[in-house]
Amino acid sequence: MTRNRIRVDGIHGPDLHEAIPSRTIGEVLSTDFLPHGAVLAGHAGLGRQVARLNLMEVPDIESWLRPHDLLLATGFALAQLAAPLGTFFSRVNARGVAGIAIHLDDEFPGLPTDALAVANSLELPVITVSEPFALDHGLARGLRDLANRQVKAMYRAERVRRLLVDAVVAGGDLADLATIAAQELDAAILVTTSDGRKIATAGRDEELRALYSSSALDATGRLRTDSTDGGLGLHTTAGGAIAVCAISANGIDHGRIAAFSEQRELSCEDLYIVDKAASVCALVVTRDLAVSVMEEKHRANFVRDLLLGRGGEHSHAVAHARSFGWDLGRSIVVVAIEPDPVPDDSPQTPARMPLVDRQAKAFSGALAPRDSKAAVTALGTETVIIMGAGPNTMNTVHEIAAHVRGDGGGGRRPFSIGVSRPCAAVEDIPGAYAQARTAMKVGRQISGAWAATSFDDLGVFRLLSLVENEEELESFTTETLRELTEDTAEAQDMRRTLEALLATNINIAETARKMHFHYNTLRYRVVKLEKILGPFTDQPELRLDLSLALKIMAMRGINHQM
């Protein structure tokens, strides 16, 4: 099927109305289309290019805007905005509009000074005119048709909204809303978390198959949300078209709803309706959160008591856990998951629910098919899992970590995981939790971001982690390795050589082969190392000290570039 789409700053869609010859805001002001136009703000932006005019016939105009639009608005239309006018100016400026022309009337006789200050800071031209816009003017070609389309879309969106609200009142969930939206839009509907994990789908099987095979989803099956705009808006994909809107409630980004069609073009009208559906989905999210917040509080308090050794007798704790659907009467492990620190964690718009809460929900969804009786909860700065233990426990942990991690992006933050030894009694859970925390922290220090470490795999690092006096460890390392602790390329190279020699028990021939050195070159390096460190080739005790010092450097991150 031939598609007639144009690209607009990463968003695709059918043309809305005719473009005008490109000119600046200042040049449009010099025509008779805006008679007696007064520039109230944004004088510095009068050189912005205007590619077309757009008319504000609906309050939620953002879905209809494209870069280089000159937006025509009335005082009545602006009076219907729910957000402050300054916020509206920021939103339309983010869409790339060239400027805003406003016909003031009795509904909106003047513009607030704070809104004009916002426009000035954005260099967004704000122009007022005293006469209604002449839609029969040569520059306004196509505006009447655009206005009619906006009004029709508003009526259609209101019908969809009412159907969805009725479903919510009747107790419907996101799957029910997706089914109604799919019928009304004649498209496949996908509801996801804020980072693209599927929550619900609806639509014809052939449309859903096309969606699953399209480039709208990444290799892990997630909706792509990793572009600069969060994947929102109209997009052309390999295999169809998609309209994506955010599901936000109380200023928090809770997910996405997307309409996909393989058979037809999706337009700004479709995006407008999807946006209305997103607002009703937000009602369901808010309702469900209100119901679950108290339940989650009780679950988190119980898990916290277990970790602190206040869970009560084994039989009592097992019975109480069963009321939450958890099984503690088996061999279990404790898993601790903590977000890794990152240099920049700038806030997003809209804001998202706390990171640990998002990660806990993600791990809960990933673990449920593998262990439906595991406990997963967010506690402060970490996610704690109490799950069944078995011979493939670490494989399961790696699988759920890969599922949550996906292919990166979408705001996904790296995390580290620590896994305890198995235990069979509730009173052993505090000790298992300490093991999981130790494995997590040491694994992160040794392996960096995305580490998943079992306490049993720590080896000598487990003993070193028990030394709380870091100054003593660093002093031991400096005294043992001497100038090899320096943060220089030569010191790092010599440490690698020393580590390889210790790994082969000072077998020079084998070390030379592994490091691709000539035998005599490595002999020279051994002599140099012994001048710095002492006769370690003849003293097993010194070799032990050197090995421990190298491991301390790796664990504590001292010049950790080995």
Secondary structure in CASP SS format (residue, H / E / C, confidence):
PFRMAT SS
TARGET T0000
AUTHOR 0000-0000-0000
METHOD secondary structure of the structure
MODEL  1
M C 1.00
T C 1.00
R C 1.00
N C 1.00
R C 1.00
I E 1.00
R E 1.00
V E 1.00
D C 1.00
G C 1.00
I E 1.00
H E 1.00
G E 1.00
P C 1.00
D C 1.00
L C 1.00
H C 1.00
E C 1.00
A C 1.00
I C 1.00
P C 1.00
S C 1.00
R E 1.00
T E 1.00
I H 1.00
G H 1.00
E H 1.00
V H 1.00
L H 1.00
S C 1.00
T C 1.00
D C 1.00
F C 1.00
L C 1.00
P C 1.00
H C 1.00
G C 1.00
A E 1.00
V E 1.00
L E 1.00
A E 1.00
G C 1.00
H H 1.00
A H 1.00
G H 1.00
L C 1.00
G C 1.00
R C 1.00
Q E 1.00
V E 1.00
A C 1.00
R E 1.00
L E 1.00
N E 1.00
L E 1.00
M C 1.00
E C 1.00
V C 1.00
P C 1.00
D C 1.00
I H 1.00
E H 1.00
S H 1.00
W H 1.00
L C 1.00
R C 1.00
P C 1.00
H C 1.00
D E 1.00
L E 1.00
L E 1.00
L E 1.00
A E 1.00
T E 1.00
G H 1.00
F H 1.00
A H 1.00
L H 1.00
A H 1.00
Q C 1.00
L C 1.00
A C 1.00
A C 1.00
P C 1.00
L H 1.00
G H 1.00
T H 1.00
F H 1.00
F H 1.00
S H 1.00
R H 1.00
V H 1.00
N H 1.00
A H 1.00
R C 1.00
G C 1.00
V C 1.00
A C 1.00
G E 1.00
I E 1.00
A E 1.00
I E 1.00
H E 1.00
L C 1.00
D E 1.00
D C 1.00
E C 1.00
F E 1.00
P C 1.00
G C 1.00
L C 1.00
P C 1.00
T H 1.00
D H 1.00
A H 1.00
L H 1.00
A H 1.00
V H 1.00
A H 1.00
N H 1.00
S H 1.00
L H 1.00
E C 1.00
L C 1.00
P C 1.00
V E 1.00
I E 1.00
T E 1.00
V E 1.00
S C 1.00
E C 1.00
P C 1.00
F C 1.00
A C 1.00
L C 1.00
D C 1.00
H C 1.00
G H 1.00
L H 1.00
A H 1.00
R C 1.00
G C 1.00
L H 1.00
R H 1.00
D H 1.00
L H 1.00
A H 1.00
N H 1.00
R H 1.00
Q H 1.00
V H 1.00
K H 1.00
A H 1.00
M H 1.00
Y H 1.00
R H 1.00
A H 1.00
E H 1.00
R H 1.00
V H 1.00
R H 1.00
R H 1.00
L H 1.00
L H 1.00
V H 1.00
D H 1.00
A H 1.00
V H 1.00
V H 1.00
A C 1.00
G C 1.00
G C 1.00
D C 1.00
L H 1.00
A H 1.00
D H 1.00
L H 1.00
A H 1.00
T H 1.00
I H 1.00
A H 1.00
A H 1.00
Q H 1.00
E H 1.00
L H 1.00
D C 1.00
A C 1.00
A E 1.00
I E 1.00
L E 1.00
V E 1.00
T E 1.00
T C 1.00
S C 1.00
D C 1.00
G C 1.00
R C 1.00
K E 1.00
I E 1.00
A E 1.00
T E 1.00
A E 1.00
G C 1.00
R C 1.00
D H 1.00
E H 1.00
E H 1.00
L H 1.00
R H 1.00
A H 1.00
L H 1.00
Y H 1.00
S H 1.00
S C 1.00
S C 1.00
A C 1.00
L E 1.00
D C 1.00
A C 1.00
T C 1.00
G C 1.00
R C 1.00
L E 1.00
R C 1.00
T C 1.00
D C 1.00
S C 1.00
T C 1.00
D C 1.00
G C 1.00
G C 1.00
L C 1.00
G E 1.00
L E 1.00
H E 1.00
T E 1.00
T E 1.00
A C 1.00
G C 1.00
G E 1.00
A E 1.00
I E 1.00
A E 1.00
V E 1.00
C E 1.00
A E 1.00
I E 1.00
S E 1.00
A E 1.00
N C 1.00
G C 1.00
I E 1.00
D E 1.00
H E 1.00
G E 1.00
R E 1.00
I E 1.00
A E 1.00
A E 1.00
F E 1.00
S E 1.00
E C 1.00
Q C 1.00
R C 1.00
E C 1.00
L C 1.00
S C 1.00
C H 1.00
E H 1.00
D H 1.00
L H 1.00
Y H 1.00
I H 1.00
V H 1.00
D H 1.00
K H 1.00
A H 1.00
A H 1.00
S H 1.00
V H 1.00
C H 1.00
A H 1.00
L H 1.00
V H 1.00
V H 1.00
T H 1.00
R H 1.00
D H 1.00
L H 1.00
A H 1.00
V H 1.00
S H 1.00
V H 1.00
M H 1.00
E H 1.00
E H 1.00
K H 1.00
H H 1.00
R H 1.00
A H 1.00
N H 1.00
F H 1.00
V H 1.00
R H 1.00
D H 1.00
L H 1.00
L H 1.00
L C 1.00
G C 1.00
R C 1.00
G C 1.00
G C 1.00
E C 1.00
H H 1.00
S H 1.00
H H 1.00
A H 1.00
V H 1.00
A H 1.00
H H 1.00
A H 1.00
R H 1.00
S H 1.00
F C 1.00
G C 1.00
W C 1.00
D C 1.00
L C 1.00
G C 1.00
R C 1.00
S C 1.00
I E 1.00
V E 1.00
V E 1.00
V E 1.00
A E 1.00
I E 1.00
E E 1.00
P E 1.00
D C 1.00
P C 1.00
V C 1.00
P C 1.00
D C 1.00
D C 1.00
S C 1.00
P C 1.00
Q C 1.00
T C 1.00
P C 1.00
A E 1.00
R E 1.00
M C 1.00
P C 1.00
L H 1.00
V H 1.00
D H 1.00
R H 1.00
Q H 1.00
A H 1.00
K H 1.00
A H 1.00
F H 1.00
S H 1.00
G H 1.00
A H 1.00
L H 1.00
A C 1.00
P C 1.00
R C 1.00
D C 1.00
S C 1.00
K C 1.00
A C 1.00
A E 1.00
V E 1.00
T E 1.00
A E 1.00
L E 1.00
G C 1.00
T C 1.00
E E 1.00
T E 1.00
V E 1.00
I E 1.00
I E 1.00
M E 1.00
G E 1.00
A C 1.00
G C 1.00
P C 1.00
N C 1.00
T H 1.00
M H 1.00
N H 1.00
T H 1.00
V H 1.00
H H 1.00
E H 1.00
I H 1.00
A H 1.00
A H 1.00
H H 1.00
V H 1.00
R H 1.00
G C 1.00
D C 1.00
G C 1.00
G C 1.00
G C 1.00
G C 1.00
R C 1.00
R C 1.00
P C 1.00
F E 1.00
S E 1.00
I E 1.00
G E 1.00
V E 1.00
S C 1.00
R C 1.00
P C 1.00
C E 1.00
A C 1.00
A C 1.00
V H 1.00
E H 1.00
D H 1.00
I H 1.00
P H 1.00
G H 1.00
A H 1.00
Y H 1.00
A H 1.00
Q H 1.00
A H 1.00
R H 1.00
T H 1.00
A H 1.00
M H 1.00
K H 1.00
V H 1.00
G H 1.00
R H 1.00
Q H 1.00
I H 1.00
S H 1.00
G C 1.00
A C 1.00
W C 1.00
A C 1.00
A E 1.00
T E 1.00
S E 1.00
F H 1.00
D H 1.00
D H 1.00
L C 1.00
G C 1.00
V H 1.00
F H 1.00
R H 1.00
L H 1.00
L H 1.00
S C 1.00
L C 1.00
V C 1.00
E C 1.00
N C 1.00
E H 1.00
E H 1.00
E H 1.00
L H 1.00
E H 1.00
S H 1.00
F H 1.00
T H 1.00
T H 1.00
E H 1.00
T H 1.00
L H 1.00
R H 1.00
E H 1.00
L H 1.00
T H 1.00
E C 1.00
D C 1.00
T C 1.00
A H 1.00
E H 1.00
A H 1.00
Q H 1.00
D H 1.00
M H 1.00
R H 1.00
R H 1.00
T H 1.00
L H 1.00
E H 1.00
A H 1.00
L H 1.00
L H 1.00
A H 1.00
T C 1.00
N C 1.00
I C 1.00
N C 1.00
I H 1.00
A H 1.00
E H 1.00
T H 1.00
A H 1.00
R H 1.00
K H 1.00
M H 1.00
H C 1.00
F C 1.00
H C 1.00
Y H 1.00
N H 1.00
T H 1.00
L H 1.00
R H 1.00
Y H 1.00
R H 1.00
V H 1.00
V H 1.00
K H 1.00
L H 1.00
E H 1.00
K H 1.00
I H 1.00
L H 1.00
G C 1.00
P C 1.00
F C 1.00
T C 1.00
D C 1.00
Q C 1.00
P H 1.00
E H 1.00
L H 1.00
R H 1.00
L H 1.00
D H 1.00
L H 1.00
S H 1.00
L H 1.00
A H 1.00
L H 1.00
K H 1.00
I H 1.00
M H 1.00
A H 1.00
M H 1.00
R H 1.00
G C 1.00
I C 1.00
N C 1.00
H C 1.00
Q C 1.00
M C 1.00
END
